[in-house]
């Protein structure tokens, strides 16, 4: 990384209190997950139109949503790790790993539950991919992700943060 690129990256880091890094990272990851679901919904609707015209699509059209999901996953997991490291009492440091995995496991179970419930109440999942309406499911995920982001923003704004000993402010 060049010196100027390093400076551009480091400037916001110096200007934001370290106690907010984790929460901002989690929020950015959540925004990226919403964008990923929007991208998936748009692409699936486009794929269904292409299939109706008896054409095929390149698999490279999936690249944007996979880049977004990877970025969202990495940024969110990093934010969760930093939050747990900076905000939990010292007596709980030993269980951070297990708690993070527990929370991520609950998220995975919620994803499976959402597929199950949508399968019960709609006909969006069919025997073949071309007969299914995954675009509608992805739009549902957009709505759920937005609700999750709003709840997260409200809770994060009321959370009482511990001061970081490494806080230097903007220099």
RORO-721146 format. One record per residue: residue in three letters; residue number from 1; x negated, y negated, z of N, C-alpha, C in turn. Coordinates in nm, 2 decimals, padded with zeros to 4 digits. Example, Ala and Ser with C-alpha at 12.3 -4.5 7.8 and 13.67 -1.06 7.14 Angstrom:
+-----+-----+--------+--------+--------+--------+--------+--------+--------+--------+--------+
!   r !   k !    n_X !    n_Y !    n_Z !   ca_X !   ca_Y !   ca_Z !    c_X !    c_Y !    c_Z !
+-----+-----+--------+--------+--------+--------+--------+--------+--------+--------+--------+
! ALA !   1 ! -01.32 !  00.57 !  00.78 ! -01.23 !  00.45 !  00.78 ! -01.32 !  00.33 !  00.78 !
! SER !   2 ! -01.28 !  00.22 !  00.71 ! -01.37 !  00.11 !  00.71 ! -01.29 !  00.00 !  00.79 !
+-----+-----+--------+--------+--------+--------+--------+--------+--------+--------+--------+
***
This chain:
+-----+-----+--------+--------+--------+--------+--------+--------+--------+--------+--------+
!   r !   k !    n_X !    n_Y !    n_Z !   ca_X !   ca_Y !   ca_Z !    c_X !    c_Y !    c_Z !
+-----+-----+--------+--------+--------+--------+--------+--------+--------+--------+--------+
! UNK !   1 ! -00.09 !  00.12 !  00.00 !  00.00 !  00.00 !  00.00 ! -00.09 ! -00.12 !  00.00 !
! UNK !   2 ! -00.06 ! -00.22 ! -00.08 ! -00.14 ! -00.34 ! -00.09 ! -00.12 ! -00.43 !  00.03 !
! UNK !   3 ! -00.21 ! -00.52 !  00.05 ! -00.20 ! -00.61 !  00.17 ! -00.07 ! -00.69 !  00.16 !
! UNK !   4 ! -00.03 ! -00.74 !  00.04 !  00.09 ! -00.82 !  00.04 !  00.21 ! -00.74 !  00.06 !
! UNK !   5 !  00.21 ! -00.62 !  00.01 !  00.33 ! -00.53 !  00.03 !  00.34 ! -00.50 !  00.18 !
! UNK !   6 !  00.23 ! -00.47 !  00.24 !  00.23 ! -00.44 !  00.38 !  00.28 ! -00.56 !  00.46 !
! UNK !   7 !  00.24 ! -00.68 !  00.43 !  00.29 ! -00.80 !  00.50 !  00.44 ! -00.82 !  00.48 !
! UNK !   8 !  00.49 ! -00.79 !  00.36 !  00.63 ! -00.81 !  00.33 !  00.71 ! -00.71 !  00.41 !
! UNK !   9 !  00.66 ! -00.59 !  00.42 !  00.73 ! -00.48 !  00.50 !  00.72 ! -00.52 !  00.65 !
! UNK !  10 !  00.61 ! -00.57 !  00.70 !  00.58 ! -00.59 !  00.84 !  00.66 ! -00.72 !  00.89 !
! UNK !  11 !  00.68 ! -00.81 !  00.81 !  00.74 ! -00.94 !  00.85 !  00.88 ! -00.92 !  00.92 !
! UNK !  12 !  00.97 ! -00.85 !  00.86 !  01.10 ! -00.83 !  00.93 !  01.08 ! -00.75 !  01.05 !
! UNK !  13 !  00.99 ! -00.66 !  01.05 !  00.97 ! -00.58 !  01.17 !  00.92 ! -00.66 !  01.29 !
! UNK !  14 !  00.83 ! -00.76 !  01.26 !  00.79 ! -00.85 !  01.37 !  00.89 ! -00.95 !  01.41 !
! UNK !  15 !  00.99 ! -00.98 !  01.33 !  01.09 ! -01.08 !  01.36 !  01.21 ! -01.03 !  01.43 !
! UNK !  16 !  01.23 ! -00.90 !  01.43 !  01.34 ! -00.83 !  01.49 !  01.30 ! -00.77 !  01.62 !
! UNK !  17 !  01.37 ! -00.79 !  01.72 !  01.33 ! -00.73 !  01.85 !  01.33 ! -00.58 !  01.84 !
! UNK !  18 !  01.22 ! -00.52 !  01.89 !  01.21 ! -00.37 !  01.88 !  01.32 ! -00.30 !  01.94 !
! UNK !  19 !  01.39 ! -00.35 !  02.03 !  01.50 ! -00.28 !  02.09 !  01.62 ! -00.26 !  01.99 !
! UNK !  20 !  01.62 ! -00.34 !  01.88 !  01.73 ! -00.32 !  01.78 !  01.69 ! -00.24 !  01.66 !
! UNK !  21 !  01.56 ! -00.20 !  01.65 !  01.52 ! -00.12 !  01.54 !  01.60 !  00.00 !  01.51 !
! UNK !  22 !  01.62 !  00.08 !  01.62 !  01.69 !  00.21 !  01.61 !  01.84 !  00.18 !  01.56 !
! UNK !  23 !  01.90 !  00.09 !  01.62 !  02.04 !  00.06 !  01.59 !  02.06 !  00.01 !  01.45 !
! UNK !  24 !  01.97 ! -00.08 !  01.40 !  01.97 ! -00.13 !  01.27 !  01.94 ! -00.01 !  01.17 !
! UNK !  25 !  01.85 !  00.08 !  01.20 !  01.82 !  00.19 !  01.12 !  01.94 !  00.29 !  01.11 !
! UNK !  26 !  02.01 !  00.31 !  01.22 !  02.13 !  00.40 !  01.21 !  02.23 !  00.33 !  01.13 !
! UNK !  27 !  02.25 !  00.20 !  01.15 !  02.35 !  00.13 !  01.07 !  02.32 !  00.13 !  00.92 !
! UNK !  28 !  02.19 !  00.11 !  00.88 !  02.15 !  00.11 !  00.74 !  02.18 !  00.25 !  00.68 !
! UNK !  29 !  02.15 !  00.35 !  00.76 !  02.17 !  00.49 !  00.72 !  02.32 !  00.52 !  00.69 !
! UNK !  30 !  02.41 !  00.46 !  00.78 !  02.55 !  00.48 !  00.76 !  02.60 !  00.40 !  00.64 !
! UNK !  31 !  02.55 !  00.28 !  00.61 !  02.59 !  00.21 !  00.49 !  02.54 !  00.29 !  00.37 !
! UNK !  32 !  02.42 !  00.35 !  00.37 !  02.38 !  00.43 !  00.26 !  02.46 !  00.55 !  00.24 !
! UNK !  33 !  02.51 !  00.61 !  00.35 !  02.60 !  00.73 !  00.33 !  02.73 !  00.69 !  00.27 !
! UNK !  34 !  02.79 !  00.57 !  00.30 !  02.91 !  00.52 !  00.23 !  02.88 !  00.50 !  00.08 !
! UNK !  35 !  02.76 !  00.44 !  00.05 !  02.73 !  00.42 ! -00.09 !  02.71 !  00.55 ! -00.16 !
! UNK !  36 !  02.66 !  00.65 ! -00.09 !  02.64 !  00.79 ! -00.15 !  02.78 !  00.85 ! -00.18 !
! UNK !  37 !  02.87 !  00.83 ! -00.09 !  03.01 !  00.89 ! -00.12 !  03.08 !  00.81 ! -00.23 !
! UNK !  38 !  03.06 !  00.68 ! -00.24 !  03.11 !  00.61 ! -00.35 !  03.05 !  00.65 ! -00.48 !
! UNK !  39 !  02.92 !  00.67 ! -00.48 !  02.85 !  00.72 ! -00.60 !  02.90 !  00.86 ! -00.64 !
! UNK !  40 !  02.92 !  00.95 ! -00.54 !  02.97 !  01.08 ! -00.57 !  03.11 !  01.08 ! -00.63 !
! UNK !  41 !  03.19 !  00.99 ! -00.57 !  03.33 !  00.98 ! -00.62 !  03.34 !  00.93 ! -00.77 !
! UNK !  42 !  03.26 !  00.83 ! -00.79 !  03.26 !  00.77 ! -00.93 !  03.20 !  00.87 ! -01.03 !
! UNK !  43 !  03.09 !  00.94 ! -00.99 !  03.03 !  01.04 ! -01.08 !  03.13 !  01.15 ! -01.11 !
! UNK !  44 !  03.20 !  01.20 ! -01.00 !  03.29 !  01.31 ! -01.02 !  03.41 !  01.28 ! -01.11 !
! UNK !  45 !  03.46 !  01.16 ! -01.09 !  03.57 !  01.11 ! -01.18 !  03.52 !  01.10 ! -01.33 !
! UNK !  46 !  03.39 !  01.05 ! -01.34 !  03.34 !  01.05 ! -01.48 !  03.31 !  01.19 ! -01.54 !
! UNK !  47 !  03.27 !  01.28 ! -01.45 !  03.24 !  01.42 ! -01.50 !  03.38 !  01.48 ! -01.54 !
! UNK !  48 !  03.48 !  01.46 ! -01.47 !  03.61 !  01.52 ! -01.51 !  03.66 !  01.46 ! -01.64 !
! UNK !  49 !  03.64 !  01.33 ! -01.66 !  03.67 !  01.27 ! -01.80 !  03.59 !  01.34 ! -01.91 !
! UNK !  50 !  03.46 !  01.36 ! -01.88 !  03.37 !  01.42 ! -01.98 !  03.42 !  01.56 ! -02.01 !
! UNK !  51 !  03.45 !  01.63 ! -01.91 !  03.49 !  01.77 ! -01.93 !  03.62 !  01.78 ! -02.01 !
! UNK !  52 !  03.72 !  01.69 ! -01.98 !  03.84 !  01.69 ! -02.06 !  03.82 !  01.67 ! -02.21 !
! UNK !  53 !  03.71 !  01.60 ! -02.24 !  03.67 !  01.57 ! -02.38 !  03.58 !  01.68 ! -02.44 !
! UNK !  54 !  03.57 !  01.79 ! -02.36 !  03.49 !  01.91 ! -02.40 !  03.34 !  01.87 ! -02.43 !
! UNK !  55 !  03.29 !  01.78 ! -02.35 !  03.15 !  01.75 ! -02.36 !  03.08 !  01.79 ! -02.23 !
! UNK !  56 !  02.95 !  01.78 ! -02.23 !  02.87 !  01.81 ! -02.11 !  02.79 !  01.69 ! -02.06 !
! UNK !  57 !  02.76 !  01.69 ! -01.93 !  02.68 !  01.59 ! -01.87 !  02.55 !  01.64 ! -01.82 !
! UNK !  58 !  02.45 !  01.55 ! -01.82 !  02.32 !  01.59 ! -01.77 !  02.32 !  01.59 ! -01.62 !
! UNK !  59 !  02.25 !  01.68 ! -01.56 !  02.24 !  01.69 ! -01.42 !  02.17 !  01.57 ! -01.36 !
! UNK !  60 !  02.10 !  01.49 ! -01.44 !  02.03 !  01.38 ! -01.39 !  02.12 !  01.27 ! -01.34 !
! UNK !  61 !  02.25 !  01.28 ! -01.38 !  02.35 !  01.18 ! -01.33 !  02.36 !  01.20 ! -01.17 !
! UNK !  62 !  02.33 !  01.31 ! -01.12 !  02.34 !  01.34 ! -00.98 !  02.22 !  01.27 ! -00.90 !
! UNK !  63 !  02.12 !  01.22 ! -00.97 !  02.00 !  01.17 ! -00.90 !  02.03 !  01.05 ! -00.80 !
! UNK !  64 !  02.11 !  00.95 ! -00.84 !  02.14 !  00.84 ! -00.75 !  02.20 !  00.89 ! -00.62 !
! UNK !  65 !  02.30 !  00.97 ! -00.62 !  02.36 !  01.01 ! -00.50 !  02.27 !  01.10 ! -00.41 !
! UNK !  66 !  02.18 !  01.18 ! -00.47 !  02.09 !  01.26 ! -00.39 !  01.98 !  01.17 ! -00.33 !
! UNK !  67 !  01.94 !  01.06 ! -00.40 !  01.84 !  00.97 ! -00.35 !  01.91 !  00.90 ! -00.23 !
! UNK !  68 !  02.03 !  00.85 ! -00.25 !  02.10 !  00.79 ! -00.14 !  02.12 !  00.88 ! -00.01 !
! UNK !  69 !  02.16 !  01.00 ! -00.04 !  02.18 !  01.09 !  00.08 !  02.05 !  01.12 !  00.15 !
! UNK !  70 !  01.94 !  01.13 !  00.07 !  01.81 !  01.16 !  00.13 !  01.76 !  01.04 !  00.21 !
! UNK !  71 !  01.78 !  00.92 !  00.16 !  01.75 !  00.79 !  00.23 !  01.83 !  00.78 !  00.35 !
! UNK !  72 !  01.96 !  00.80 !  00.34 !  02.05 !  00.79 !  00.46 !  02.01 !  00.89 !  00.57 !
! UNK !  73 !  01.98 !  01.01 !  00.53 !  01.95 !  01.11 !  00.63 !  01.82 !  01.07 !  00.70 !
! UNK !  74 !  01.72 !  01.04 !  00.62 !  01.59 !  01.00 !  00.68 !  01.60 !  00.88 !  00.77 !
! UNK !  75 !  01.66 !  00.78 !  00.72 !  01.67 !  00.65 !  00.80 !  01.75 !  00.67 !  00.93 !
! UNK !  76 !  01.87 !  00.74 !  00.91 !  01.95 !  00.77 !  01.03 !  01.88 !  00.85 !  01.13 !
! UNK !  77 !  01.82 !  00.96 !  01.09 !  01.75 !  01.05 !  01.18 !  01.64 !  00.98 !  01.25 !
! UNK !  78 !  01.56 !  00.90 !  01.18 !  01.46 !  00.82 !  01.24 !  01.52 !  00.72 !  01.34 !
! UNK !  79 !  01.63 !  00.66 !  01.31 !  01.69 !  00.56 !  01.40 !  01.74 !  00.63 !  01.53 !
! UNK !  80 !  01.80 !  00.75 !  01.51 !  01.85 !  00.83 !  01.63 !  01.73 !  00.87 !  01.72 !
! UNK !  81 !  01.62 !  00.91 !  01.66 !  01.50 !  00.95 !  01.74 !  01.45 !  00.83 !  01.81 !
! UNK !  82 !  01.44 !  00.72 !  01.75 !  01.38 !  00.60 !  01.81 !  01.48 !  00.55 !  01.92 !
! UNK !  83 !  01.61 !  00.56 !  01.89 !  01.71 !  00.52 !  02.00 !  01.69 !  00.60 !  02.12 !
! UNK !  84 !  01.69 !  00.73 !  02.10 !  01.68 !  00.82 !  02.22 !  01.54 !  00.80 !  02.29 !
! UNK !  85 !  01.44 !  00.78 !  02.22 !  01.31 !  00.75 !  02.28 !  01.30 !  00.62 !  02.36 !
! UNK !  86 !  01.36 !  00.52 !  02.30 !  01.36 !  00.39 !  02.37 !  01.46 !  00.36 !  02.47 !
! UNK !  87 !  01.58 !  00.43 !  02.46 !  01.69 !  00.39 !  02.54 !  01.73 !  00.48 !  02.65 !
! UNK !  88 !  01.69 !  00.61 !  02.64 !  01.73 !  00.70 !  02.75 !  01.63 !  00.69 !  02.87 !
! UNK !  89 !  01.68 !  00.73 !  02.99 !  01.59 !  00.72 !  03.11 !  01.48 !  00.82 !  03.09 !
! UNK !  90 !  01.37 !  00.79 !  03.16 !  01.25 !  00.88 !  03.15 !  01.28 !  01.02 !  03.19 !
! UNK !  91 !  01.37 !  01.04 !  03.29 !  01.41 !  01.17 !  03.33 !  01.47 !  01.26 !  03.23 !
! UNK !  92 !  01.52 !  01.20 !  03.12 !  01.59 !  01.27 !  03.01 !  01.50 !  01.29 !  02.89 !
! UNK !  93 !  01.37 !  01.25 !  02.89 !  01.29 !  01.26 !  02.78 !  01.27 !  01.40 !  02.73 !
! UNK !  94 !  01.28 !  01.50 !  02.82 !  01.26 !  01.64 !  02.78 !  01.38 !  01.70 !  02.71 !
! UNK !  95 !  01.49 !  01.63 !  02.72 !  01.61 !  01.69 !  02.65 !  01.65 !  01.61 !  02.53 !
! UNK !  96 !  01.58 !  01.51 !  02.49 !  01.61 !  01.43 !  02.37 !  01.63 !  01.51 !  02.25 !
! UNK !  97 !  01.54 !  01.60 !  02.22 !  01.54 !  01.69 !  02.10 !  01.67 !  01.77 !  02.10 !
! UNK !  98 !  01.71 !  01.83 !  02.21 !  01.83 !  01.91 !  02.21 !  01.95 !  01.82 !  02.20 !
! UNK !  99 !  01.95 !  01.71 !  02.26 !  02.07 !  01.62 !  02.25 !  02.09 !  01.57 !  02.10 !
! UNK ! 100 !  01.98 !  01.53 !  02.04 !  01.98 !  01.49 !  01.90 !  02.04 !  01.60 !  01.81 !
! UNK ! 101 !  01.98 !  01.72 !  01.83 !  02.03 !  01.84 !  01.75 !  02.18 !  01.87 !  01.78 !
! UNK ! 102 !  02.22 !  01.85 !  01.90 !  02.36 !  01.87 !  01.94 !  02.45 !  01.77 !  01.86 !
! UNK ! 103 !  02.41 !  01.64 !  01.86 !  02.49 !  01.54 !  01.79 !  02.49 !  01.57 !  01.64 !
! UNK ! 104 !  02.38 !  01.60 !  01.58 !  02.37 !  01.63 !  01.44 !  02.46 !  01.76 !  01.41 !
! UNK ! 105 !  02.45 !  01.86 !  01.50 !  02.54 !  01.98 !  01.48 !  02.68 !  01.95 !  01.49 !
! UNK ! 106 !  02.72 !  01.86 !  01.58 !  02.86 !  01.81 !  01.58 !  02.90 !  01.75 !  01.45 !
! UNK ! 107 !  02.81 !  01.67 !  01.40 !  02.84 !  01.60 !  01.27 !  02.86 !  01.70 !  01.16 !
! UNK ! 108 !  02.78 !  01.81 !  01.16 !  02.79 !  01.91 !  01.05 !  02.93 !  01.99 !  01.07 !
! UNK ! 109 !  02.96 !  02.02 !  01.20 !  03.09 !  02.08 !  01.22 !  03.21 !  02.00 !  01.18 !
! UNK ! 110 !  03.19 !  01.86 !  01.20 !  03.30 !  01.77 !  01.16 !  03.31 !  01.77 !  01.01 !
! UNK ! 111 !  03.20 !  01.79 !  00.94 !  03.21 !  01.79 !  00.79 !  03.28 !  01.92 !  00.74 !
! UNK ! 112 !  03.25 !  02.03 !  00.81 !  03.32 !  02.16 !  00.77 !  03.47 !  02.15 !  00.80 !
! UNK ! 113 !  03.50 !  02.09 !  00.92 !  03.64 !  02.07 !  00.96 !  03.71 !  01.98 !  00.86 !
! UNK ! 114 !  03.65 !  01.88 !  00.81 !  03.71 !  01.79 !  00.71 !  03.75 !  01.86 !  00.58 !
! UNK ! 115 !  03.65 !  01.95 !  00.54 !  03.68 !  02.03 !  00.42 !  03.80 !  02.12 !  00.45 !
! UNK ! 116 !  03.80 !  02.18 !  00.56 !  03.91 !  02.28 !  00.60 !  04.05 !  02.20 !  00.60 !
! UNK ! 117 !  04.05 !  02.09 !  00.67 !  04.18 !  02.01 !  00.68 !  04.22 !  01.96 !  00.55 !
! UNK ! 118 !  04.13 !  01.91 !  00.47 !  04.17 !  01.86 !  00.33 !  04.22 !  01.98 !  00.25 !
! UNK ! 119 !  04.16 !  02.09 !  00.26 !  04.21 !  02.21 !  00.19 !  04.35 !  02.25 !  00.23 !
! UNK ! 120 !  04.38 !  02.23 !  00.36 !  04.51 !  02.27 !  00.41 !  04.62 !  02.17 !  00.36 !
! UNK ! 121 !  04.59 !  02.04 !  00.36 !  04.69 !  01.94 !  00.33 !  04.70 !  01.89 !  00.19 !
! UNK ! 122 !  04.61 !  01.94 !  00.11 !  04.61 !  01.89 ! -00.03 !  04.57 !  02.01 ! -00.13 !
! UNK ! 123 !  04.58 !  01.99 ! -00.25 !  04.55 !  02.09 ! -00.35 !  04.42 !  02.04 ! -00.43 !
! UNK ! 124 !  04.34 !  01.96 ! -00.36 !  04.22 !  01.91 ! -00.43 !  04.11 !  02.02 ! -00.46 !
! UNK ! 125 !  04.11 !  02.12 ! -00.38 !  04.01 !  02.23 ! -00.40 !  04.08 !  02.35 ! -00.47 !
! UNK ! 126 !  04.03 !  02.37 ! -00.59 !  04.09 !  02.48 ! -00.67 !  03.99 !  02.59 ! -00.69 !
! UNK ! 127 !  04.03 !  02.69 ! -00.77 !  03.94 !  02.81 ! -00.80 !  03.81 !  02.77 ! -00.88 !
! UNK ! 128 !  03.83 !  02.67 ! -00.96 !  03.71 !  02.63 ! -01.04 !  03.68 !  02.48 ! -01.01 !
! UNK ! 129 !  03.56 !  02.44 ! -01.03 !  03.52 !  02.30 ! -01.01 !  03.59 !  02.21 ! -01.11 !
! UNK ! 130 !  03.61 !  02.25 ! -01.23 !  03.68 !  02.16 ! -01.33 !  03.83 !  02.14 ! -01.30 !
! UNK ! 131 !  03.89 !  02.23 ! -01.22 !  04.03 !  02.21 ! -01.19 !  04.04 !  02.13 ! -01.05 !
! UNK ! 132 !  03.94 !  02.13 ! -00.98 !  03.94 !  02.06 ! -00.85 !  03.94 !  01.91 ! -00.86 !
! UNK ! 133 !  03.98 !  01.84 ! -00.76 !  03.97 !  01.69 ! -00.76 !  03.88 !  01.65 ! -00.65 !
! UNK ! 134 !  03.75 !  01.68 ! -00.66 !  03.65 !  01.64 ! -00.56 !  03.64 !  01.49 ! -00.56 !
! UNK ! 135 !  03.67 !  01.42 ! -00.66 !  03.66 !  01.27 ! -00.66 !  03.75 !  01.22 ! -00.55 !
! UNK ! 136 !  03.87 !  01.27 ! -00.53 !  03.96 !  01.23 ! -00.43 !  03.91 !  01.26 ! -00.29 !
! UNK ! 137 !  03.85 !  01.38 ! -00.28 !  03.78 !  01.42 ! -00.15 !  03.67 !  01.32 ! -00.12 !
! UNK ! 138 !  03.59 !  01.28 ! -00.22 !  03.48 !  01.19 ! -00.19 !  03.53 !  01.05 ! -00.15 !
! UNK ! 139 !  03.64 !  01.01 ! -00.21 !  03.70 !  00.88 ! -00.17 !  03.75 !  00.89 ! -00.03 !
! UNK ! 140 !  03.80 !  01.01 !  00.01 !  03.85 !  01.03 !  00.15 !  03.72 !  01.01 !  00.24 !
! UNK ! 141 !  03.61 !  01.07 !  00.20 !  03.49 !  01.06 !  00.28 !  03.44 !  00.91 !  00.29 !
! UNK ! 142 !  03.46 !  00.84 !  00.18 !  03.43 !  00.69 !  00.19 !  03.51 !  00.63 !  00.30 !
! UNK ! 143 !  03.64 !  00.65 !  00.30 !  03.73 !  00.59 !  00.40 !  03.68 !  00.63 !  00.54 !
! UNK ! 144 !  03.66 !  00.76 !  00.56 !  03.62 !  00.81 !  00.69 !  03.48 !  00.75 !  00.73 !
! UNK ! 145 !  03.39 !  00.74 !  00.64 !  03.26 !  00.68 !  00.66 !  03.27 !  00.53 !  00.70 !
! UNK ! 146 !  03.36 !  00.46 !  00.63 !  03.38 !  00.32 !  00.67 !  03.44 !  00.30 !  00.81 !
! UNK ! 147 !  03.53 !  00.39 !  00.84 !  03.59 !  00.39 !  00.98 !  03.48 !  00.41 !  01.08 !
! UNK ! 148 !  03.40 !  00.51 !  01.05 !  03.28 !  00.55 !  01.14 !  03.19 !  00.43 !  01.15 !
! UNK ! 149 !  03.16 !  00.36 !  01.04 !  03.07 !  00.25 !  01.05 !  03.13 !  00.13 !  01.13 !
! UNK ! 150 !  03.26 !  00.11 !  01.12 !  03.32 !  00.00 !  01.20 !  03.32 !  00.04 !  01.34 !
! UNK ! 151 !  03.35 !  00.16 !  01.38 !  03.34 !  00.20 !  01.52 !  03.20 !  00.19 !  01.57 !
! UNK ! 152 !  03.10 !  00.23 !  01.49 !  02.96 !  00.22 !  01.53 !  02.92 !  00.08 !  01.56 !
! UNK ! 153 !  02.96 ! -00.01 !  01.47 !  02.93 ! -00.15 !  01.48 !  02.99 ! -00.21 !  01.61 !
! UNK ! 154 !  03.11 ! -00.18 !  01.64 !  03.17 ! -00.23 !  01.76 !  03.10 ! -00.17 !  01.88 !
! UNK ! 155 !  03.08 ! -00.04 !  01.89 !  03.01 !  00.02 !  02.00 !  02.87 ! -00.04 !  02.02 !
! UNK ! 156 !  02.80 ! -00.05 !  01.91 !  02.66 ! -00.10 !  01.91 !  02.65 ! -00.25 !  01.96 !
! UNK ! 157 !  02.75 ! -00.32 !  01.93 !  02.75 ! -00.46 !  01.97 !  02.78 ! -00.48 !  02.11 !
! UNK ! 158 !  02.85 ! -00.38 !  02.18 !  02.87 ! -00.39 !  02.32 !  02.77 ! -00.31 !  02.41 !
! UNK ! 159 !  02.68 ! -00.24 !  02.34 !  02.59 ! -00.16 !  02.41 !  02.49 ! -00.25 !  02.49 !
! UNK ! 160 !  02.45 ! -00.22 !  02.61 !  02.35 ! -00.29 !  02.69 !  02.22 ! -00.23 !  02.67 !
! UNK ! 161 !  02.13 ! -00.30 !  02.58 !  02.00 ! -00.24 !  02.55 !  01.90 ! -00.26 !  02.65 !
! UNK ! 162 !  01.81 ! -00.16 !  02.66 !  01.69 ! -00.18 !  02.75 !  01.59 ! -00.26 !  02.67 !
! UNK ! 163 !  01.52 ! -00.35 !  02.74 !  01.41 ! -00.43 !  02.67 !  01.29 ! -00.34 !  02.64 !
! UNK ! 164 !  01.23 ! -00.36 !  02.53 !  01.11 ! -00.28 !  02.49 !  00.99 ! -00.35 !  02.54 !
! UNK ! 165 !  00.90 ! -00.28 !  02.60 !  00.77 ! -00.34 !  02.65 !  00.69 ! -00.39 !  02.54 !
! UNK ! 166 !  00.71 ! -00.35 !  02.42 !  00.63 ! -00.39 !  02.30 !  00.69 ! -00.50 !  02.23 !
! UNK ! 167 !  00.80 ! -00.56 !  02.28 !  00.87 ! -00.68 !  02.21 !  00.77 ! -00.79 !  02.21 !
! UNK ! 168 !  00.74 ! -00.84 !  02.09 !  00.66 ! -00.96 !  02.07 !  00.73 ! -01.07 !  02.00 !
! UNK ! 169 !  00.85 ! -01.04 !  01.94 !  00.92 ! -01.15 !  01.87 !  00.85 ! -01.18 !  01.74 !
! UNK ! 170 !  00.89 ! -01.29 !  01.68 !  00.84 ! -01.33 !  01.55 !  00.72 ! -01.42 !  01.57 !
! UNK ! 171 !  00.61 ! -01.38 !  01.51 !  00.48 ! -01.46 !  01.52 !  00.44 ! -01.52 !  01.39 !
+-----+-----+--------+--------+--------+--------+--------+--------+--------+--------+--------+
***
